[in-house]
Amino acid sequence: MANHKATEKDVRQSAKRRERNRYYGKTTRNAIRDLKAKKGKEAVDALPATVSQIDKLAKRGVIHKNKASNLKRKLAKAVSAVAAA
């Protein structure tokens, strides 16, 4: 357990940040899942919002920027395949 006031505050802050990051991550994973389920024009229209969420995760440091880039590449490839079909 924390022995100093500053350490206790840090524990509170890190718990708050962890919960917030978990929420952002889960919301984005759900958006990615929903995007993969969509077909045609619907998927093309939903792609920019999902890419924006991924960029925000990388900016906040929840995920690494390279992981964000890989996710966006895979989603764009999947959406273009669905849109073409």
Stockholm file with secondary structure:
# STOCKHOLM 1.0

chainA/1-85         MANHKATEKDVRQSAKRRERNRYYGKTTRNAIRDLKAKKGKEAVDALPATVSQIDKLAKRGVIHKNKASNLKRKLAKAVSAVAAA
#=GR chainA/1-85 SS CCCSHHHHHHHHHHHHHHHHHHHHHHHHHHHHHHHHHCCHHHHHHHHHHHHHHHHHHHHHTSSCHHHHHHHHHHHHHHHHHHHHC
#=GC SS_cons        CCCSHHHHHHHHHHHHHHHHHHHHHHHHHHHHHHHHHCCHHHHHHHHHHHHHHHHHHHHHTSSCHHHHHHHHHHHHHHHHHHHHC
//
